[in-house]
Amino acid sequence: MDSTSIAVPAKTEFISVVRAVVVSLAAQASLSIDEVEDLRLASSEACVFLLRIAPAGRTIRATIDHAHGIIKIIASIDDVSARSGGADTESVISWQILGAFAEGARMEWTPTGPALHLHRVGAS
Protein backbone atom coordinates (compact mmCIF):
# COMPACT_ATOMS: atom_id res chain seq x y z
CA MET A 1 0.00 0.00 0.00
CA ASP A 2 1.37 3.42 -0.98
CA SER A 3 1.12 6.39 1.35
CA THR A 4 0.80 10.10 0.54
CA SER A 5 0.81 12.92 3.08
CA ILE A 6 -0.20 16.55 2.74
CA ALA A 7 -0.18 19.47 5.18
CA VAL A 8 -2.14 22.68 4.58
CA PRO A 9 -2.97 25.74 6.69
CA ALA A 10 -5.99 25.14 8.95
CA LYS A 11 -8.30 27.42 6.99
CA THR A 12 -11.45 26.56 5.08
CA GLU A 13 -10.02 27.80 1.79
CA PHE A 14 -7.37 25.03 1.87
CA ILE A 15 -9.81 22.14 2.33
CA SER A 16 -10.12 21.98 -1.46
CA VAL A 17 -6.43 21.04 -1.67
CA VAL A 18 -6.92 18.05 0.64
CA ARG A 19 -10.07 17.10 -1.28
CA ALA A 20 -8.23 17.24 -4.64
CA VAL A 21 -5.45 14.96 -3.39
CA VAL A 22 -7.96 12.45 -1.97
CA VAL A 23 -9.94 12.43 -5.25
CA SER A 24 -6.81 11.92 -7.34
CA LEU A 25 -5.55 9.03 -5.19
CA ALA A 26 -9.00 7.41 -5.00
CA ALA A 27 -9.22 7.47 -8.79
CA GLN A 28 -5.74 5.94 -9.05
CA ALA A 29 -6.86 3.22 -6.62
CA SER A 30 -9.50 2.20 -9.20
CA LEU A 31 -12.52 3.16 -7.13
CA SER A 32 -15.74 3.82 -9.03
CA ILE A 33 -16.83 7.38 -9.80
CA ASP A 34 -19.48 7.17 -7.06
CA GLU A 35 -16.93 5.89 -4.52
CA VAL A 36 -14.51 8.69 -5.46
CA GLU A 37 -17.30 11.24 -5.01
CA ASP A 38 -18.20 9.74 -1.62
CA LEU A 39 -14.59 10.11 -0.47
CA ARG A 40 -14.48 13.67 -1.77
CA LEU A 41 -17.46 14.54 0.41
CA ALA A 42 -16.16 12.56 3.41
CA SER A 43 -12.71 14.19 3.28
CA SER A 44 -14.28 17.66 3.07
CA GLU A 45 -16.61 16.96 5.99
CA ALA A 46 -13.73 15.53 8.05
CA CYS A 47 -11.67 18.69 7.56
CA VAL A 48 -14.62 20.97 8.35
CA PHE A 49 -15.35 18.91 11.47
CA LEU A 50 -11.72 19.24 12.61
CA LEU A 51 -11.75 22.99 12.05
CA ARG A 52 -14.97 23.29 14.06
CA ILE A 53 -13.68 21.39 17.11
CA ALA A 54 -10.11 22.74 16.93
CA PRO A 55 -10.32 26.43 15.99
CA ALA A 56 -6.80 27.18 17.28
CA GLY A 57 -5.21 24.64 14.94
CA ARG A 58 -2.57 25.90 12.53
CA THR A 59 -2.18 22.89 10.23
CA ILE A 60 -4.45 20.20 8.80
CA ARG A 61 -2.58 17.05 7.90
CA ALA A 62 -3.92 14.22 5.79
CA THR A 63 -2.23 10.89 5.28
CA ILE A 64 -3.79 8.79 2.55
CA ASP A 65 -2.87 5.13 2.23
CA HIS A 66 -3.95 3.76 -1.11
CA ALA A 67 -3.85 0.54 -3.07
CA HIS A 68 -6.04 -1.02 -5.73
CA GLY A 69 -9.60 -0.63 -4.46
CA ILE A 70 -8.70 0.60 -0.96
CA ILE A 71 -8.28 4.08 0.54
CA LYS A 72 -7.49 4.86 4.17
CA ILE A 73 -7.39 8.50 5.30
CA ILE A 74 -6.17 10.01 8.56
CA ALA A 75 -7.03 13.70 8.80
CA SER A 76 -5.69 15.58 11.82
CA ILE A 77 -5.28 19.08 13.16
CA ASP A 78 -2.65 20.39 15.57
CA ASP A 79 -4.71 21.77 18.46
CA VAL A 80 -4.29 20.14 21.87
CA SER A 81 -7.02 22.39 23.27
CA ALA A 82 -9.62 20.92 20.87
CA ARG A 83 -13.03 20.26 22.31
CA SER A 84 -14.90 17.01 21.77
CA GLY A 85 -18.05 18.68 20.46
CA GLY A 86 -20.22 16.58 22.74
CA ALA A 87 -23.58 15.57 21.33
CA ASP A 88 -24.44 18.92 19.74
CA THR A 89 -26.30 18.94 16.43
CA GLU A 90 -23.26 19.84 14.34
CA SER A 91 -21.19 16.91 15.49
CA VAL A 92 -24.12 14.49 15.13
CA ILE A 93 -24.73 15.69 11.57
CA SER A 94 -20.99 15.45 10.79
CA TRP A 95 -20.85 11.84 11.98
CA GLN A 96 -23.94 10.95 9.95
CA ILE A 97 -22.30 12.41 6.85
CA LEU A 98 -18.99 10.68 7.52
CA GLY A 99 -20.76 7.37 8.17
CA ALA A 100 -22.72 7.68 4.95
CA PHE A 101 -19.74 8.38 2.70
CA ALA A 102 -16.97 6.32 4.30
CA GLU A 103 -17.31 2.68 5.32
CA GLY A 104 -15.53 3.35 8.56
CA ALA A 105 -14.99 6.53 10.56
CA ARG A 106 -13.52 6.92 14.01
CA MET A 107 -12.11 9.75 16.11
CA GLU A 108 -8.79 9.56 17.92
CA TRP A 109 -7.39 12.05 20.42
CA THR A 110 -3.62 12.21 19.95
CA PRO A 111 -1.03 14.17 21.96
CA THR A 112 -1.03 16.85 19.23
CA GLY A 113 -4.81 17.07 18.72
CA PRO A 114 -7.78 15.26 17.20
CA ALA A 115 -7.54 12.90 14.22
CA LEU A 116 -10.25 11.31 12.10
CA HIS A 117 -9.72 7.91 10.50
CA LEU A 118 -11.76 7.08 7.38
CA HIS A 119 -11.60 4.14 5.01
CA ARG A 120 -13.31 2.94 1.88
CA VAL A 121 -13.01 -0.36 0.03
CA GLY A 122 -14.17 -0.38 -3.59
CA ALA A 123 -17.01 -2.59 -4.71
CA SER A 124 -15.02 -4.36 -7.42
Steps between C-alpha positions, in 0.01 A plus 500: 500500500637842402475797733468871419501782754399863466502792744304821440417806711198440726269728304185414309643624171765223508256211546469484121869406479451201731185405308684514164778272625249249642302498172813449291626211715155338519478506121848347474388228743236398242198596707178566310391856423235479774755372754742780406221755545410350839861537615511856370202587718630302800845663487343847479267430792788357706706816451205728579427294812863533614497875444178530701629310805857635482479869406852575629659246266764626259539199270273231357687185410366217289669167449344290227592134468392363166510178304281344234144539627590623850542848650579578863510864613622651826414869524634688802541850634763631741294638789542337841227725640240353260159434644313175446185667369283290728164399359414835341314502169804590291707207615207258464439620144874476422514139619191411297664646190831327567323169565304531178798570275777294660466136602678567824554818700647539845641783710832481681640749750877516453759696701500768227122522449203319348524264202229341288553160340296417188516206263329380187530170315384498138216279388699323229 
